[in-house]
C-alpha cells in the first residue's frame, strides 16, 4: 500500500532559535512519506544556516 505524502510547511520568520527543535521533531516521526519545507522570509537571518 502506498501511503500519501504529507507536506509539513513551517514559516520561520525571525524564529531561528526554534528551528532545530522543529526539524528534530519532524525527523522523529514514524510516518515514512514526509516532505518538509521551511519558509524564511528574511534572506540574511540565521535560519538560512539550516
ZAKE-810189 format. One record per residue: residue in three letters; y negated, x negated, z negated of N, C-alpha, C, O in turn. Coordinates in nm, 4 decimals. Each point is the difference from the previous one (the first is absolute). Layout:
<sites>
@aa->ala | n_v->Y | n_u->X | n_w->Z | ca_v->Y | ca_u->X | ca_w->Z | c_v->Y | c_u->X | c_w->Z | o_v->Y | o_u->X | o_w->Z
...
</sites>
This chain:
<sites>
@aa->unk | n_v->0.1188 | n_u->-0.0853 | n_w->0.0000 | ca_v->-0.1188 | ca_u->0.0853 | ca_w->0.0000 | c_v->-0.1245 | c_u->-0.0894 | c_w->0.0000 | o_v->-0.0118 | o_u->-0.0912 | o_w->-0.0819
@aa->unk | n_v->-0.0785 | n_u->0.1176 | n_w->0.1721 | ca_v->-0.1244 | ca_u->-0.0757 | ca_w->0.0075 | c_v->-0.1037 | c_u->0.0674 | c_w->-0.0895 | o_v->-0.0297 | o_u->0.1185 | o_w->0.0152
@aa->unk | n_v->-0.0239 | n_u->-0.1953 | n_w->-0.1072 | ca_v->-0.1017 | ca_u->0.0529 | ca_w->-0.0910 | c_v->-0.1369 | c_u->-0.0081 | c_w->0.0652 | o_v->-0.0280 | o_u->-0.0960 | o_w->0.0718
@aa->unk | n_v->-0.0576 | n_u->0.1944 | n_w->-0.0950 | ca_v->-0.1340 | ca_u->-0.0052 | ca_w->0.0577 | c_v->-0.0806 | c_u->-0.1146 | c_w->-0.0598 | o_v->0.0196 | o_u->-0.0374 | o_w->-0.1157
@aa->unk | n_v->-0.1090 | n_u->-0.0172 | n_w->0.1945 | ca_v->-0.0880 | ca_u->-0.1060 | ca_w->-0.0477 | c_v->-0.1112 | c_u->0.0622 | c_w->-0.0834 | o_v->-0.0612 | o_u->0.0998 | o_w->0.0381
@aa->unk | n_v->0.0373 | n_u->-0.1614 | n_w->-0.1519 | ca_v->-0.1067 | ca_u->0.0421 | ca_w->-0.0898 | c_v->-0.1117 | c_u->-0.1032 | c_w->0.0083 | o_v->0.0237 | o_u->-0.1191 | o_w->-0.0198
@aa->unk | n_v->-0.1440 | n_u->0.1642 | n_w->0.0486 | ca_v->-0.1164 | ca_u->-0.0875 | ca_w->0.0063 | c_v->-0.0777 | c_u->0.0117 | c_w->-0.1304 | o_v->-0.0280 | o_u->0.1101 | o_w->-0.0474
@aa->unk | n_v->-0.0062 | n_u->-0.2238 | n_w->-0.0092 | ca_v->-0.0837 | ca_u->-0.0037 | ca_w->-0.1191 | c_v->-0.1304 | c_u->-0.0671 | c_w->0.0409 | o_v->-0.0014 | o_u->-0.1178 | o_w->0.0358
@aa->unk | n_v->-0.1057 | n_u->0.1917 | n_w->-0.0411 | ca_v->-0.1312 | ca_u->-0.0502 | ca_w->0.0400 | c_v->-0.0864 | c_u->-0.0064 | c_w->-0.1244 | o_v->-0.0215 | o_u->0.1004 | o_w->-0.0679
@aa->unk | n_v->-0.0279 | n_u->-0.2207 | n_w->0.0389 | ca_v->-0.0761 | ca_u->-0.0216 | ca_w->-0.1221 | c_v->-0.1389 | c_u->-0.0544 | c_w->0.0322 | o_v->-0.0116 | o_u->-0.1086 | o_w->0.0568
@aa->unk | n_v->-0.0932 | n_u->0.1813 | n_w->-0.0917 | ca_v->-0.1339 | ca_u->-0.0581 | ca_w->0.0116 | c_v->-0.0227 | c_u->-0.0946 | c_w->-0.1176 | o_v->0.0421 | o_u->0.0286 | o_w->-0.1121
@aa->unk | n_v->-0.1073 | n_u->-0.1390 | n_w->0.1373 | ca_v->-0.0221 | ca_u->-0.0961 | ca_w->-0.1097 | c_v->-0.1459 | c_u->-0.0451 | c_w->-0.0055 | o_v->-0.0276 | o_u->-0.1174 | o_w->-0.0247
@aa->unk | n_v->-0.0619 | n_u->0.2060 | n_w->0.0465 | ca_v->-0.1424 | ca_u->-0.0323 | ca_w->-0.0011 | c_v->-0.0415 | c_u->-0.0560 | c_w->-0.1356 | o_v->-0.0062 | o_u->0.0724 | o_w->-0.0993
@aa->unk | n_v->-0.0223 | n_u->-0.2031 | n_w->0.0969 | ca_v->-0.0442 | ca_u->-0.0696 | ca_w->-0.1213 | c_v->0.0997 | c_u->0.0096 | c_w->-0.1153 | o_v->-0.0402 | o_u->0.0020 | o_w->-0.1163
@aa->unk | n_v->0.1693 | n_u->0.0040 | n_w->0.1473 | ca_v->0.1017 | ca_u->0.0135 | ca_w->-0.1042 | c_v->0.1083 | c_u->-0.1073 | c_w->0.0126 | o_v->0.1170 | o_u->0.0284 | o_w->-0.0260
@aa->unk | n_v->-0.1522 | n_u->-0.1482 | n_w->0.0642 | ca_v->0.0976 | ca_u->-0.1074 | ca_w->0.0205 | c_v->0.0794 | c_u->-0.0306 | c_w->-0.1264 | o_v->0.1151 | o_u->-0.0427 | o_w->0.0092
@aa->unk | n_v->-0.1729 | n_u->0.0632 | n_w->-0.1256 | ca_v->0.0707 | ca_u->-0.0329 | ca_w->-0.1241 | c_v->0.1218 | c_u->0.0897 | c_w->-0.0232 | o_v->0.0871 | o_u->-0.0351 | o_w->-0.0796
@aa->unk | n_v->-0.0790 | n_u->0.1492 | n_w->0.1467 | ca_v->0.1143 | ca_u->0.0907 | ca_w->-0.0153 | c_v->0.0985 | c_u->-0.0088 | c_w->0.1163 | o_v->0.1074 | o_u->0.0597 | o_w->-0.0054
@aa->unk | n_v->-0.1422 | n_u->-0.1322 | n_w->0.1084 | ca_v->0.0803 | ca_u->0.0001 | ca_w->0.1218 | c_v->0.1382 | c_u->-0.0618 | c_w->-0.0204 | o_v->0.0982 | o_u->0.0528 | o_w->0.0521
@aa->unk | n_v->-0.0881 | n_u->-0.1617 | n_w->-0.1256 | ca_v->0.1294 | ca_u->-0.0626 | ca_w->-0.0225 | c_v->0.0951 | c_u->0.0953 | c_w->-0.0718 | o_v->0.1167 | o_u->0.0108 | o_w->0.0379
@aa->unk | n_v->-0.1645 | n_u->0.0575 | n_w->-0.1397 | ca_v->0.0830 | ca_u->0.0967 | ca_w->-0.0729 | c_v->0.0435 | c_u->0.1141 | c_w->0.0922 | o_v->0.1140 | o_u->0.0460 | o_w->-0.0070
@aa->unk | n_v->-0.2035 | n_u->-0.0016 | n_w->0.0916 | ca_v->0.0306 | ca_u->0.1071 | ca_w->0.0949 | c_v->0.1105 | c_u->-0.0436 | c_w->0.0964 | o_v->0.0957 | o_u->0.0742 | o_w->0.0220
@aa->unk | n_v->-0.1084 | n_u->-0.1933 | n_w->0.0352 | ca_v->0.0994 | ca_u->-0.0500 | ca_w->0.0942 | c_v->0.1346 | c_u->-0.0203 | c_w->-0.0692 | o_v->0.1041 | o_u->0.0352 | o_w->0.0555
@aa->unk | n_v->-0.1056 | n_u->-0.0916 | n_w->-0.1755 | ca_v->0.1243 | ca_u->-0.0181 | ca_w->-0.0751 | c_v->0.0696 | c_u->0.1331 | c_w->-0.0252 | o_v->0.1225 | o_u->0.0089 | o_w->0.0087
@aa->unk | n_v->-0.1991 | n_u->0.0929 | n_w->-0.0395 | ca_v->0.0565 | ca_u->0.1320 | ca_w->-0.0238 | c_v->0.0664 | c_u->0.0555 | c_w->0.1263 | o_v->0.1088 | o_u->0.0573 | o_w->-0.0063
@aa->unk | n_v->-0.1739 | n_u->-0.0746 | n_w->0.1188 | ca_v->0.0557 | ca_u->0.0475 | ca_w->0.1271 | c_v->0.1281 | c_u->-0.0758 | c_w->0.0336 | o_v->0.0990 | o_u->0.0600 | o_w->0.0418
@aa->unk | n_v->-0.1011 | n_u->-0.1923 | n_w->-0.0602 | ca_v->0.1174 | ca_u->-0.0811 | ca_w->0.0325 | c_v->0.1182 | c_u->0.0289 | c_w->-0.0916 | o_v->0.1141 | o_u->-0.0279 | o_w->0.0368
@aa->unk | n_v->-0.1386 | n_u->0.0825 | n_w->-0.1538 | ca_v->0.1089 | ca_u->0.0291 | ca_w->-0.0936 | c_v->0.0701 | c_u->0.1331 | c_w->0.0287 | o_v->0.0976 | o_u->0.0339 | o_w->-0.0670
@aa->unk | n_v->-0.1457 | n_u->0.0406 | n_w->0.1646 | ca_v->0.0605 | ca_u->0.1295 | ca_w->0.0327 | c_v->0.1365 | c_u->-0.0193 | c_w->0.0649 | o_v->0.0234 | o_u->-0.1004 | o_w->0.0673
@aa->unk | n_v->0.0656 | n_u->0.1950 | n_w->-0.0871 | ca_v->0.1349 | ca_u->-0.0053 | ca_w->0.0559 | c_v->0.0101 | c_u->0.0592 | c_w->0.1397 | o_v->0.0998 | o_u->-0.0207 | o_w->0.0691
@aa->unk | n_v->-0.2005 | n_u->0.0931 | n_w->-0.0275 | ca_v->0.0043 | ca_u->0.0635 | ca_w->0.1317 | c_v->-0.0078 | c_u->-0.1084 | c_w->0.1077 | o_v->-0.0907 | o_u->-0.0831 | o_w->-0.0042
@aa->unk | n_v->0.1833 | n_u->0.0818 | n_w->0.1007 | ca_v->0.0101 | ca_u->-0.1128 | ca_w->0.0926 | c_v->-0.0958 | c_u->0.0014 | c_w->0.1191 | o_v->-0.0119 | o_u->-0.1010 | o_w->0.0694
@aa->unk | n_v->-0.0555 | n_u->0.2110 | n_w->-0.0443 | ca_v->-0.0788 | ca_u->0.0090 | ca_w->0.1231 | c_v->-0.1472 | c_u->0.0275 | c_w->-0.0318 | o_v->-0.0536 | o_u->0.1062 | o_w->0.0317
@aa->unk | n_v->-0.0099 | n_u->-0.2048 | n_w->-0.0951 | ca_v->-0.1409 | ca_u->0.0115 | ca_w->-0.0380 | c_v->-0.0869 | c_u->-0.0902 | c_w->0.0871 | o_v->0.0425 | o_u->-0.1074 | o_w->0.0424
@aa->unk | n_v->-0.1623 | n_u->0.1521 | n_w->-0.0170 | ca_v->-0.0992 | ca_u->-0.0841 | ca_w->0.0658 | c_v->-0.1288 | c_u->0.0102 | c_w->-0.0807 | o_v->-0.0476 | o_u->0.1097 | o_w->-0.0292
@aa->unk | n_v->-0.0078 | n_u->-0.2244 | n_w->-0.0061 | ca_v->-0.1190 | ca_u->-0.0054 | ca_w->-0.0839 | c_v->-0.1192 | c_u->-0.0466 | c_w->0.0819 | o_v->0.0081 | o_u->-0.0992 | o_w->0.0725
@aa->unk | n_v->-0.1192 | n_u->0.1718 | n_w->-0.0847 | ca_v->-0.1249 | ca_u->-0.0360 | ca_w->0.0658 | c_v->-0.1072 | c_u->-0.0041 | c_w->-0.1071 | o_v->-0.0186 | o_u->0.0958 | o_w->-0.0751
@aa->unk | n_v->-0.0519 | n_u->-0.2083 | n_w->0.0691 | ca_v->-0.1116 | ca_u->-0.0122 | ca_w->-0.0930 | c_v->-0.1289 | c_u->-0.0025 | c_w->0.0812 | o_v->-0.0125 | o_u->-0.0765 | o_w->0.0956
@aa->unk | n_v->-0.0819 | n_u->0.1592 | n_w->-0.1335 | ca_v->-0.1285 | ca_u->0.0063 | ca_w->0.0700 | c_v->-0.1084 | c_u->-0.0480 | c_w->-0.0938 | o_v->-0.0289 | o_u->0.0636 | o_w->-0.1013
@aa->unk | n_v->-0.0312 | n_u->-0.1771 | n_w->0.1358 | ca_v->-0.1108 | ca_u->-0.0549 | ca_w->-0.0770 | c_v->-0.1255 | c_u->0.0144 | c_w->0.0849 | o_v->-0.0050 | o_u->-0.0510 | o_w->0.1119
@aa->unk | n_v->-0.0943 | n_u->0.1184 | n_w->-0.1625 | ca_v->-0.1192 | ca_u->0.0275 | ca_w->0.0774 | c_v->-0.1028 | c_u->-0.1109 | c_w->0.0016 | o_v->-0.0988 | o_u->0.0091 | o_w->0.0727
@aa->unk | n_v->0.1195 | n_u->-0.1145 | n_w->-0.1516 | ca_v->-0.0979 | ca_u->-0.1086 | ca_w->-0.0064 | c_v->0.0679 | c_u->-0.1270 | c_w->0.0492 | o_v->0.0994 | o_u->-0.0437 | o_w->-0.0579
@aa->unk | n_v->-0.1516 | n_u->-0.0151 | n_w->0.1630 | ca_v->0.0669 | ca_u->-0.1117 | ca_w->0.0653 | c_v->0.0050 | c_u->-0.1282 | c_w->-0.0818 | o_v->0.0895 | o_u->-0.0818 | o_w->0.0215
@aa->unk | n_v->-0.1813 | n_u->0.0614 | n_w->-0.1136 | ca_v->-0.0013 | ca_u->-0.1260 | ca_w->-0.0741 | c_v->0.0444 | c_u->0.0154 | c_w->-0.1456 | o_v->-0.0239 | o_u->-0.0884 | o_w->-0.0822
@aa->unk | n_v->0.0872 | n_u->0.1984 | n_w->0.0514 | ca_v->0.0424 | ca_u->0.0219 | ca_w->-0.1383 | c_v->0.1354 | c_u->-0.0671 | c_w->-0.0243 | o_v->0.0767 | o_u->-0.0139 | o_w->0.0952
@aa->unk | n_v->-0.0432 | n_u->-0.0282 | n_w->-0.2171 | ca_v->0.1214 | ca_u->-0.0773 | ca_w->-0.0281 | c_v->0.1321 | c_u->0.0665 | c_w->0.0375 | o_v->0.1003 | o_u->-0.0705 | o_w->0.0110
@aa->unk | n_v->-0.0946 | n_u->0.2004 | n_w->0.0091 | ca_v->0.1267 | ca_u->0.0624 | ca_w->0.0331 | c_v->0.0525 | c_u->-0.0451 | c_w->0.1367 | o_v->0.1176 | o_u->0.0199 | o_w->0.0303
@aa->unk | n_v->-0.2034 | n_u->-0.0802 | n_w->0.0521 | ca_v->0.0447 | ca_u->-0.0541 | ca_w->0.1277 | c_v->0.1017 | c_u->-0.1105 | c_w->-0.0201 | o_v->0.0792 | o_u->-0.0264 | o_w->0.0905
@aa->unk | n_v->-0.0782 | n_u->-0.0393 | n_w->-0.2059 | ca_v->0.0927 | ca_u->-0.1095 | ca_w->-0.0270 | c_v->0.1442 | c_u->0.0489 | c_w->-0.0044 | o_v->0.0916 | o_u->-0.0798 | o_w->0.0197
@aa->unk | n_v->-0.0688 | n_u->0.2072 | n_w->-0.0446 | ca_v->0.1348 | ca_u->0.0542 | ca_w->-0.0041 | c_v->0.0469 | c_u->0.0234 | c_w->0.1402 | o_v->0.1123 | o_u->0.0459 | o_w->0.0207
</sites>
